[in-house]
Amino acid sequence: MVMHCPNCGVETSKTASYCAACGNKLGNESRDTSSPAPQPGFSSRINDPAFARYVKNANRWSGIFSIVLAAVAVIGFYIAGEVGTEMDNPESLYIGLGIGGMFLAIAFFQIMGRRRSKTWDGTVKDKKIKEKTRRVQYGDDISYEDYLEYSVIVVSDSGKKHVIRHENSDVCYNYYKIGDRVRHHGGLNSYEKYDKTGDLIIFCNACGTLCDINDDYCSRCKCPLLK
């Protein structure tokens, strides 16, 4: 059975308590008795092989995507140099090589960032909402747009500050409370709450999809939900 969220219009289950797209409360407070309620504690489901596969696939697709973009940049600028529309080769080819190298470097640092990230525990110390403005340029037209930045400040047990930021969305901001104990999972670069009792939503620690607390697996990536 399905219904549509009155806030965003996205189709969702009639048993869902919160919309999986925008986090809007749907008014269904009942729990699915076939799925046990979450208990305090960090979930041992993080050891499921699905998470290791997810990280491996993410690294592989980052590499493939960067190689494709680099090849397109090099070939495109080489052809442009041969045609001689604005500049000739080898200058045009050098620019293509530089842009292609930039794509490869971005993918390299993303992959290394996942491999070097560590698992650590911490506490939510503060939450902030800031009104910000940014400069937007479309061709020769320049404009400015306002947005809200929602921040959750987490301090690790070693004393290092980490900030979870979202623009124009307070779902994550409302999900965490000051004083919550959290665990950052290395490789996934995601956070898990220690106490999920009373929660009606849960974030997938692999892809970040917002899920109903009654679900056992993420509807998007099929990884286990840590509850």
Salt bridges, closest charged atoms under 4 A:
GLU29 OE2 - LYS25 NZ 2.94
ASP121 OD1 - ARG183 NE 2.67
GLU145 OE2 - ARG134 NE 2.58
GLU149 OE2 - LYS132 NZ 3.29
GLU149 OE1 - ARG165 NE 3.80
ASP157 OD1 - ARG181 NH1 2.86
GLU167 OE1 - ARG134 NH1 2.81
ASP180 OD2 - LYS193 NZ 3.96
GLU192 OE1 - HIS185 NE2 2.77
GLU192 OE2 - LYS196 NZ 2.97
ASP199 OD2 - LYS193 NZ 2.93
ASP216 OD1 - LYS227 NZ 3.44
